[in-house]
């Protein structure tokens, strides 16, 4: 999955991995401890899980670890191992995702082999920043969505 900040001119892309405004209370019911890619998850569910994990990130970086679970094998090859991925997420472009207070999901665009979910988060400092998540849609039975 790729997500990009809208508030910077340069195109920053981190390989990791909404149709409506969803307040935290509605999607807080997801259990990030047991969150793994599953075929029945919709693209916006995958993004919700990743955002919830990053929102609930703690000193052990468990939220980032959950987010890394959803990365495609190619992403993991480029951004992994986990400790390297943690450093990438903690860089200034993506740090605002950690412990954010709210997420507003914009229109979900689904193509034949990928989906793009745009989301605007409210940071812990009250700033609003947009990100674009891109997920591949694998073909075949039993395959899970994979953040590019």
ZAMARPA-535135 format. One record per atom (N, C-alpha, C, O): z, x, y; residue number from 1. Coordinates in Angstrom, 1 decimal. Example, Ala and Ser with C-alpha at 12.3 -4.5 7.8 and 13.67 -1.06 7.14 Angstrom:
# residues 2
zz/xx/yy/i
7.8/13.2/-5.7/1 .
7.8/12.3/-4.5/1 .
7.8/13.2/-3.3/1 .
8.5/14.2/-3.3/1 .
7.1/12.8/-2.2/2 .
7.1/13.7/-1.1/2 .
7.9/12.9/0.0/2 .
8.0/13.4/1.1/2 .
//
This chain:
# residues 148
zz/xx/yy/i
0.0/0.8/-1.2/1 .
0.0/0.0/0.0/1 .
0.0/0.9/1.2/1 .
0.6/1.9/1.2/1 .
-0.7/0.4/2.2/2 .
-0.7/1.1/3.5/2 .
-0.1/0.2/4.5/2 .
-0.3/-1.0/4.5/2 .
0.8/0.8/5.4/3 .
1.2/0.0/6.5/3 .
1.0/0.8/7.8/3 .
1.3/2.0/7.7/3 .
0.6/0.2/8.9/4 .
0.3/0.9/10.1/4 .
1.1/0.3/11.2/4 .
1.2/-0.9/11.3/4 .
1.5/1.2/12.1/5 .
2.2/0.7/13.4/5 .
1.1/0.3/14.3/5 .
0.1/1.0/14.4/5 .
1.3/-0.8/15.0/6 .
0.3/-1.3/16.0/6 .
0.6/-0.7/17.4/6 .
-0.3/-0.7/18.2/6 .
1.8/-0.2/17.6/7 .
2.2/0.2/18.9/7 .
1.9/1.6/19.3/7 .
2.2/2.1/20.3/7 .
1.2/2.3/18.4/8 .
0.7/3.7/18.7/8 .
-0.8/3.7/18.6/8 .
-1.4/3.0/17.8/8 .
-1.4/4.5/19.4/9 .
-2.9/4.6/19.5/9 .
-3.4/5.3/18.2/9 .
-4.4/4.9/17.7/9 .
-2.7/6.3/17.8/10 .
-3.3/7.0/16.6/10 .
-3.0/6.1/15.3/10 .
-2.1/5.3/15.3/10 .
-3.8/6.3/14.4/11 .
-3.7/5.5/13.2/11 .
-2.8/6.2/12.2/11 .
-3.2/7.2/11.5/11 .
-1.6/5.8/12.1/12 .
-0.7/6.4/11.1/12 .
-0.7/5.5/9.9/12 .
-0.6/4.3/9.9/12 .
-0.8/6.2/8.8/13 .
-0.9/5.5/7.5/13 .
0.1/6.1/6.5/13 .
0.1/7.3/6.3/13 .
1.0/5.3/6.0/14 .
1.9/5.8/4.9/14 .
1.5/5.0/3.7/14 .
1.5/3.8/3.7/14 .
1.2/5.8/2.6/15 .
0.9/5.1/1.4/15 .
2.2/4.7/0.7/15 .
2.9/5.5/0.2/15 .
2.4/3.6/0.6/16 .
3.5/3.0/-0.1/16 .
3.2/1.7/-0.8/16 .
2.2/1.2/-1.4/16 .
4.0/1.3/-0.5/17 .
3.5/-0.1/-0.5/17 .
4.5/-0.8/0.1/17 .
4.4/-2.1/0.2/17 .
2.4/-12.1/7.3/18 .
2.9/-13.2/6.6/18 .
2.4/-14.5/7.2/18 .
2.3/-14.8/8.4/18 .
2.2/-15.0/6.2/19 .
1.5/-16.2/6.6/19 .
2.3/-17.1/7.5/19 .
1.7/-17.8/8.4/19 .
3.6/-17.1/7.5/20 .
4.4/-17.9/8.3/20 .
5.6/-17.1/8.8/20 .
5.9/-16.0/8.3/20 .
6.3/-17.6/9.8/21 .
7.5/-16.9/10.3/21 .
8.6/-17.2/9.3/21 .
8.9/-18.4/9.0/21 .
9.1/-16.1/8.7/22 .
10.2/-16.3/7.7/22 .
11.5/-15.6/8.2/22 .
11.6/-14.4/8.2/22 .
12.5/-16.4/8.6/23 .
13.7/-15.8/8.9/23 .
14.4/-15.1/7.7/23 .
14.1/-15.5/6.6/23 .
15.2/-14.2/8.0/24 .
15.8/-13.4/6.9/24 .
16.5/-14.3/5.9/24 .
16.5/-14.0/4.7/24 .
17.1/-15.4/6.3/25 .
17.9/-16.2/5.4/25 .
17.0/-16.8/4.3/25 .
17.5/-16.9/3.2/25 .
15.7/-17.1/4.6/26 .
14.9/-17.7/3.6/26 .
14.5/-16.7/2.5/26 .
14.4/-17.1/1.3/26 .
14.2/-15.4/2.8/27 .
13.8/-14.5/1.8/27 .
14.9/-13.5/1.4/27 .
14.6/-12.6/0.6/27 .
16.1/-13.7/1.8/28 .
17.2/-12.9/1.4/28 .
17.6/-13.2/-0.1/28 .
18.4/-12.4/-0.6/28 .
17.1/-14.2/-0.6/29 .
17.4/-14.6/-2.0/29 .
16.8/-13.6/-3.0/29 .
17.2/-13.6/-4.2/29 .
15.8/-12.8/-2.6/30 .
15.2/-11.9/-3.5/30 .
16.3/-10.8/-3.9/30 .
17.1/-10.4/-3.1/30 .
16.3/-10.4/-5.2/31 .
17.3/-9.5/-5.7/31 .
16.6/-8.1/-5.7/31 .
15.8/-7.8/-6.6/31 .
16.8/-7.2/-4.7/32 .
16.1/-6.0/-4.7/32 .
16.6/-5.0/-5.8/32 .
15.8/-4.2/-6.2/32 .
17.8/-5.2/-6.4/33 .
18.2/-4.3/-7.4/33 .
17.3/-4.4/-8.7/33 .
17.1/-3.5/-9.4/33 .
16.8/-5.6/-8.9/34 .
16.0/-5.9/-10.1/34 .
14.5/-6.1/-9.7/34 .
13.8/-6.7/-10.4/34 .
14.1/-5.6/-8.5/35 .
12.8/-5.8/-8.0/35 .
11.8/-4.8/-8.6/35 .
12.0/-3.6/-8.4/35 .
10.8/-5.2/-9.3/36 .
9.8/-4.4/-9.9/36 .
8.5/-5.1/-9.8/36 .
8.5/-6.3/-9.7/36 .
7.4/-4.4/-9.8/37 .
6.1/-5.1/-9.7/37 .
5.9/-6.0/-10.9/37 .
6.2/-5.6/-12.1/37 .
5.5/-7.2/-10.7/38 .
5.2/-8.2/-11.7/38 .
4.0/-9.0/-11.4/38 .
3.7/-9.2/-10.2/38 .
3.2/-9.4/-12.4/39 .
1.9/-10.0/-12.2/39 .
2.1/-11.3/-11.4/39 .
1.1/-11.7/-10.7/39 .
3.2/-12.0/-11.5/40 .
3.3/-13.3/-10.8/40 .
3.6/-13.2/-9.3/40 .
3.6/-14.2/-8.6/40 .
3.9/-12.0/-8.8/41 .
4.2/-11.8/-7.4/41 .
3.0/-12.0/-6.6/41 .
2.0/-11.4/-6.9/41 .
3.1/-12.7/-5.5/42 .
2.0/-12.9/-4.6/42 .
2.0/-11.7/-3.6/42 .
3.1/-11.1/-3.4/42 .
0.9/-11.4/-2.9/43 .
0.9/-10.3/-1.9/43 .
2.1/-10.3/-0.9/43 .
2.7/-9.3/-0.7/43 .
2.3/-11.5/-0.3/44 .
3.4/-11.6/0.7/44 .
4.7/-11.5/0.0/44 .
5.7/-11.0/0.7/44 .
4.9/-11.8/-1.3/45 .
6.2/-11.6/-2.0/45 .
6.5/-10.1/-2.1/45 .
7.6/-9.7/-2.0/45 .
5.4/-9.3/-2.5/46 .
5.6/-7.9/-2.6/46 .
6.0/-7.3/-1.3/46 .
6.9/-6.5/-1.2/46 .
5.4/-7.7/-0.2/47 .
5.7/-7.2/1.1/47 .
7.2/-7.6/1.5/47 .
7.9/-6.8/2.0/47 .
7.5/-8.8/1.2/48 .
8.9/-9.3/1.5/48 .
9.9/-8.5/0.8/48 .
10.9/-8.1/1.3/48 .
9.6/-8.2/-0.5/49 .
10.6/-7.4/-1.3/49 .
10.7/-6.0/-0.7/49 .
11.8/-5.5/-0.6/49 .
9.6/-5.4/-0.3/50 .
9.7/-4.1/0.2/50 .
10.4/-4.1/1.6/50 .
11.2/-3.2/1.8/50 .
10.1/-5.1/2.4/51 .
10.8/-5.2/3.7/51 .
12.3/-5.4/3.5/51 .
13.2/-4.9/4.2/51 .
12.7/-6.3/2.6/52 .
14.1/-6.6/2.3/52 .
14.8/-5.3/1.8/52 .
15.9/-5.0/2.2/52 .
14.1/-4.6/1.0/53 .
14.7/-3.3/0.5/53 .
14.9/-2.3/1.6/53 .
16.0/-1.7/1.7/53 .
13.9/-2.2/2.5/54 .
14.1/-1.3/3.6/54 .
15.1/-1.8/4.6/54 .
15.9/-1.0/5.2/54 .
15.2/-3.1/4.7/55 .
16.2/-3.7/5.6/55 .
17.6/-3.4/5.1/55 .
18.6/-3.2/5.9/55 .
17.8/-3.4/3.8/56 .
19.1/-3.2/3.1/56 .
19.3/-1.8/2.7/56 .
20.2/-1.5/2.0/56 .
18.5/-0.9/3.2/57 .
18.6/0.5/2.8/57 .
20.0/1.0/3.2/57 .
20.6/0.6/4.2/57 .
20.6/1.9/2.3/58 .
21.9/2.4/2.5/58 .
21.8/3.9/2.6/58 .
20.8/4.5/2.5/58 .
23.0/4.6/2.6/59 .
23.1/6.0/2.6/59 .
22.5/6.7/1.4/59 .
22.1/7.9/1.5/59 .
22.4/6.0/0.3/60 .
21.8/6.5/-0.9/60 .
20.3/6.4/-0.9/60 .
19.7/6.9/-1.8/60 .
19.8/5.7/0.1/61 .
18.3/5.4/0.2/61 .
17.8/4.6/-1.0/61 .
16.7/4.7/-1.4/61 .
18.7/3.7/-1.5/62 .
18.3/2.8/-2.5/62 .
17.1/1.9/-2.1/62 .
16.2/1.6/-2.9/62 .
17.2/1.4/-0.9/63 .
16.1/0.5/-0.4/63 .
14.7/1.2/-0.4/63 .
13.7/0.6/-0.7/63 .
14.7/2.5/0.0/64 .
13.5/3.3/-0.1/64 .
13.0/3.5/-1.5/64 .
11.9/3.4/-1.8/64 .
14.0/3.7/-2.4/65 .
13.7/3.9/-3.8/65 .
13.0/2.6/-4.4/65 .
12.0/2.7/-5.1/65 .
13.5/1.4/-4.0/66 .
12.9/0.2/-4.4/66 .
11.5/0.0/-3.9/66 .
10.6/-0.4/-4.6/66 .
11.3/0.4/-2.6/67 .
10.0/0.4/-2.0/67 .
9.0/1.3/-2.8/67 .
7.9/0.9/-3.0/67 .
9.5/2.4/-3.2/68 .
8.7/3.4/-3.9/68 .
8.3/2.8/-5.3/68 .
7.2/3.2/-5.8/68 .
9.1/2.0/-5.9/69 .
8.7/1.4/-7.2/69 .
7.4/0.7/-7.1/69 .
6.6/0.6/-8.1/69 .
7.1/0.1/-6.0/70 .
5.9/-0.7/-5.8/70 .
4.6/0.1/-5.4/70 .
3.5/-0.4/-5.3/70 .
4.8/1.4/-5.2/71 .
3.6/2.2/-4.9/71 .
2.7/2.4/-6.1/71 .
3.2/2.5/-7.2/71 .
1.4/2.5/-5.8/72 .
0.5/2.7/-6.9/72 .
0.6/4.1/-7.5/72 .
1.2/4.9/-6.8/72 .
0.1/4.3/-8.7/73 .
0.1/5.7/-9.2/73 .
-0.5/6.7/-8.3/73 .
0.0/7.8/-8.1/73 .
-1.6/6.3/-7.6/74 .
-2.3/7.2/-6.7/74 .
-1.4/7.5/-5.5/74 .
-1.4/8.6/-5.0/74 .
-0.7/6.5/-5.0/75 .
0.2/6.6/-3.9/75 .
1.3/7.6/-4.2/75 .
1.7/8.5/-3.5/75 .
1.9/7.3/-5.4/76 .
3.0/8.2/-5.8/76 .
2.6/9.6/-6.0/76 .
3.3/10.5/-5.7/76 .
1.3/9.8/-6.4/77 .
0.8/11.2/-6.5/77 .
0.7/11.8/-5.1/77 .
1.0/13.0/-5.0/77 .
0.3/11.1/-4.1/78 .
0.2/11.6/-2.7/78 .
1.5/11.7/-2.0/78 .
1.8/12.6/-1.2/78 .
2.4/10.7/-2.2/79 .
3.6/10.6/-1.4/79 .
4.9/11.0/-2.2/79 .
5.9/11.3/-1.5/79 .
4.8/11.2/-3.5/80 .
6.0/11.5/-4.3/80 .
6.2/13.0/-4.4/80 .
5.4/13.8/-3.9/80 .
7.2/13.3/-5.1/81 .
8.2/12.5/-5.8/81 .
9.0/11.7/-4.8/81 .
8.8/11.7/-3.6/81 .
10.0/11.0/-5.3/82 .
10.8/10.1/-4.5/82 .
11.4/10.8/-3.3/82 .
11.4/10.2/-2.2/82 .
12.0/12.0/-3.4/83 .
12.6/12.7/-2.3/83 .
11.6/12.9/-1.1/83 .
12.0/12.8/0.0/83 .
10.4/13.2/-1.5/84 .
9.3/13.4/-0.5/84 .
9.0/12.0/0.2/84 .
8.8/12.0/1.4/84 .
8.9/11.0/-0.6/85 .
8.7/9.7/0.0/85 .
9.8/9.2/0.9/85 .
9.5/8.7/2.0/85 .
11.0/9.5/0.6/86 .
12.2/9.2/1.5/86 .
12.0/9.9/2.8/86 .
12.2/9.3/3.8/86 .
11.6/11.2/2.8/87 .
11.3/11.9/4.1/87 .
10.2/11.3/4.9/87 .
10.3/11.2/6.1/87 .
9.2/10.8/4.2/88 .
8.1/10.2/4.9/88 .
8.5/8.9/5.5/88 .
8.2/8.6/6.7/88 .
9.3/8.1/4.8/89 .
9.7/6.8/5.4/89 .
10.7/7.0/6.6/89 .
10.8/6.2/7.5/89 .
11.5/8.1/6.5/90 .
12.4/8.4/7.6/90 .
11.8/9.1/8.8/90 .
12.5/9.4/9.8/90 .
10.5/9.3/8.8/91 .
9.8/9.9/10.0/91 .
9.8/8.9/11.1/91 .
9.9/7.7/10.8/91 .
9.6/9.3/12.3/92 .
9.6/8.3/13.4/92 .
8.7/7.1/13.4/92 .
9.0/6.1/13.9/92 .
7.6/7.3/12.7/93 .
6.6/6.1/12.6/93 .
7.1/5.0/11.8/93 .
6.8/3.8/12.0/93 .
7.9/5.3/10.7/94 .
8.3/4.3/9.8/94 .
9.8/4.1/9.8/94 .
10.3/3.1/9.1/94 .
10.6/4.9/10.4/95 .
12.1/4.8/10.5/95 .
12.5/3.4/11.0/95 .
13.5/2.8/10.5/95 .
11.7/2.8/11.9/96 .
12.1/1.4/12.4/96 .
12.2/0.4/11.3/96 .
12.9/-0.6/11.5/96 .
11.5/0.6/10.2/97 .
11.6/-0.4/9.1/97 .
12.9/-0.4/8.5/97 .
13.4/-1.4/7.9/97 .
13.6/0.7/8.5/98 .
14.9/0.8/7.9/98 .
16.0/0.0/8.7/98 .
16.1/0.2/9.9/98 .
16.6/-0.9/8.0/99 .
17.7/-1.6/8.6/99 .
17.3/-2.5/9.7/99 .
18.1/-2.8/10.6/99 .
16.0/-2.9/9.7/100 .
15.5/-3.9/10.8/100 .
16.3/-5.2/10.7/100 .
16.9/-5.5/9.6/100 .
16.2/-6.0/11.7/101 .
17.0/-7.2/11.7/101 .
16.2/-8.5/11.4/101 .
16.8/-9.5/11.0/101 .
14.9/-8.4/11.6/102 .
14.1/-9.6/11.4/102 .
12.7/-9.2/11.1/102 .
12.2/-8.1/11.5/102 .
11.9/-10.1/10.4/103 .
10.5/-9.8/10.1/103 .
9.8/-11.1/10.3/103 .
10.2/-12.2/9.8/103 .
8.7/-11.1/11.0/104 .
7.8/-12.2/11.3/104 .
6.5/-11.9/10.5/104 .
5.8/-10.9/10.8/104 .
6.1/-12.8/9.6/105 .
4.9/-12.6/8.8/105 .
3.8/-13.3/9.5/105 .
3.9/-14.5/9.8/105 .
2.7/-12.6/9.7/106 .
1.5/-13.1/10.3/106 .
0.5/-13.5/9.2/106 .
0.9/-13.6/8.0/106 .
-0.7/-13.8/9.5/107 .
-1.7/-14.3/8.6/107 .
-1.9/-13.3/7.4/107 .
-2.1/-12.1/7.7/107 .
-2.0/-13.8/6.2/108 .
-2.3/-13.0/5.1/108 .
-3.8/-13.1/4.8/108 .
-4.3/-14.2/4.7/108 .
-4.5/-12.0/4.7/109 .
-5.9/-11.9/4.4/109 .
-6.1/-11.4/3.0/109 .
-5.7/-10.3/2.7/109 .
-6.7/-12.2/2.2/110 .
-7.0/-11.8/0.8/110 .
-8.5/-11.6/0.6/110 .
-9.2/-12.6/0.9/110 .
-8.9/-10.5/0.2/111 .
-10.3/-10.2/-0.2/111 .
-10.4/-10.2/-1.7/111 .
-9.4/-10.5/-2.4/111 .
-11.5/-9.8/-2.2/112 .
-11.7/-9.8/-3.7/112 .
-10.7/-8.8/-4.4/112 .
-10.1/-9.1/-5.4/112 .
-10.6/-7.6/-3.9/113 .
-9.8/-6.6/-4.5/113 .
-8.6/-6.0/-3.7/113 .
-8.0/-5.1/-4.1/113 .
-8.3/-6.6/-2.6/114 .
-7.2/-6.2/-1.8/114 .
-6.7/-7.3/-0.9/114 .
-7.4/-8.3/-0.6/114 .
-5.5/-7.2/-0.4/115 .
-4.9/-8.1/0.5/115 .
-4.3/-7.3/1.6/115 .
-3.8/-6.2/1.4/115 .
-4.3/-7.9/2.8/116 .
-3.7/-7.3/4.0/116 .
-2.7/-8.3/4.6/116 .
-3.0/-9.4/4.9/116 .
-1.5/-7.8/4.7/117 .
-0.4/-8.6/5.3/117 .
0.1/-7.9/6.5/117 .
0.6/-6.8/6.5/117 .
0.0/-8.6/7.7/118 .
0.5/-8.1/8.9/118 .
1.9/-8.7/9.1/118 .
2.2/-9.8/8.9/118 .
2.8/-7.8/9.7/119 .
4.2/-8.3/9.9/119 .
4.7/-7.6/11.2/119 .
4.4/-6.5/11.4/119 .
5.5/-8.3/11.9/120 .
6.1/-7.8/13.1/120 .
7.6/-7.8/12.8/120 .
8.2/-8.8/12.5/120 .
8.2/-6.6/12.9/121 .
9.7/-6.5/12.6/121 .
10.4/-6.3/14.0/121 .
9.9/-5.9/15.0/121 .
11.7/-6.8/13.9/122 .
12.6/-6.5/15.0/122 .
13.5/-5.4/14.5/122 .
14.2/-5.6/13.5/122 .
13.5/-4.3/15.2/123 .
14.3/-3.1/14.8/123 .
15.8/-3.4/15.1/123 .
16.1/-4.3/15.7/123 .
16.6/-2.5/14.5/124 .
18.0/-2.6/14.8/124 .
18.4/-2.4/16.3/124 .
19.5/-2.7/16.7/124 .
17.4/-1.8/17.0/125 .
17.6/-1.6/18.5/125 .
17.0/-2.7/19.3/125 .
17.0/-2.7/20.5/125 .
16.4/-3.8/18.6/126 .
15.8/-4.9/19.3/126 .
14.4/-4.8/19.7/126 .
13.8/-5.7/20.3/126 .
13.7/-3.7/19.3/127 .
12.3/-3.5/19.6/127 .
11.5/-4.3/18.6/127 .
11.9/-4.5/17.4/127 .
10.3/-4.8/18.9/128 .
9.4/-5.4/18.0/128 .
8.2/-4.5/17.8/128 .
7.5/-4.1/18.7/128 .
7.9/-4.3/16.5/129 .
6.9/-3.4/16.1/129 .
6.1/-4.0/15.0/129 .
6.6/-4.6/14.0/129 .
4.8/-3.9/15.1/130 .
3.9/-4.5/14.0/130 .
3.5/-3.4/13.0/130 .
3.2/-2.3/13.3/130 .
3.4/-3.9/11.8/131 .
2.9/-3.0/10.7/131 .
1.9/-3.8/9.9/131 .
1.9/-5.0/9.8/131 .
1.0/-3.1/9.3/132 .
-0.1/-3.7/8.4/132 .
0.1/-3.1/7.0/132 .
0.0/-1.9/6.8/132 .
0.3/-4.0/6.0/133 .
0.5/-3.6/4.6/133 .
-0.8/-4.0/3.9/133 .
-1.3/-5.1/4.1/133 .
-1.3/-3.0/3.1/134 .
-2.5/-3.2/2.4/134 .
-2.2/-3.1/0.9/134 .
-1.6/-2.1/0.5/134 .
-2.5/-4.1/0.1/135 .
-2.2/-4.1/-1.3/135 .
-3.5/-4.2/-2.1/135 .
-4.4/-5.0/-1.8/135 .
-3.6/-3.5/-3.2/136 .
-4.8/-3.7/-4.1/136 .
-4.5/-4.8/-5.0/136 .
-3.3/-5.1/-5.4/136 .
-5.5/-5.5/-5.4/137 .
-5.4/-6.6/-6.4/137 .
-6.1/-6.2/-7.6/137 .
-7.3/-6.3/-7.7/137 .
-5.3/-5.8/-8.6/138 .
-5.9/-5.3/-9.9/138 .
-6.6/-6.5/-10.6/138 .
-6.2/-7.6/-10.6/138 .
-7.6/-6.2/-11.4/139 .
-8.3/-7.2/-12.2/139 .
-7.8/-7.1/-13.6/139 .
-7.6/-6.0/-14.2/139 .
-7.7/-8.2/-14.2/140 .
-7.3/-8.2/-15.6/140 .
-5.9/-8.9/-15.8/140 .
-5.1/-9.0/-14.9/140 .
-5.7/-9.4/-17.0/141 .
-4.4/-10.1/-17.3/141 .
-3.2/-9.2/-17.3/141 .
-3.3/-8.1/-17.8/141 .
-2.1/-9.7/-16.8/142 .
-0.9/-8.9/-16.9/142 .
-0.8/-7.8/-15.9/142 .
0.2/-7.0/-15.9/142 .
-1.7/-7.6/-15.0/143 .
-1.7/-6.5/-14.0/143 .
-1.0/-7.0/-12.7/143 .
-1.1/-8.1/-12.3/143 .
-0.2/-6.1/-12.1/144 .
0.6/-6.4/-10.9/144 .
-0.1/-5.9/-9.7/144 .
-0.9/-5.0/-9.7/144 .
0.1/-6.6/-8.6/145 .
-0.3/-6.1/-7.3/145 .
0.2/-4.7/-7.0/145 .
1.3/-4.4/-7.4/145 .
-0.6/-3.9/-6.4/146 .
-0.2/-2.5/-6.2/146 .
-0.4/-2.2/-4.7/146 .
-1.5/-2.2/-4.2/146 .
0.7/-1.9/-4.0/147 .
0.6/-1.4/-2.6/147 .
-0.3/-0.1/-2.6/147 .
0.0/0.8/-3.4/147 .
-1.3/-0.1/-1.8/148 .
-2.2/1.1/-1.7/148 .
-1.5/2.2/-1.0/148 .
-2.1/3.3/-0.8/148 .
//
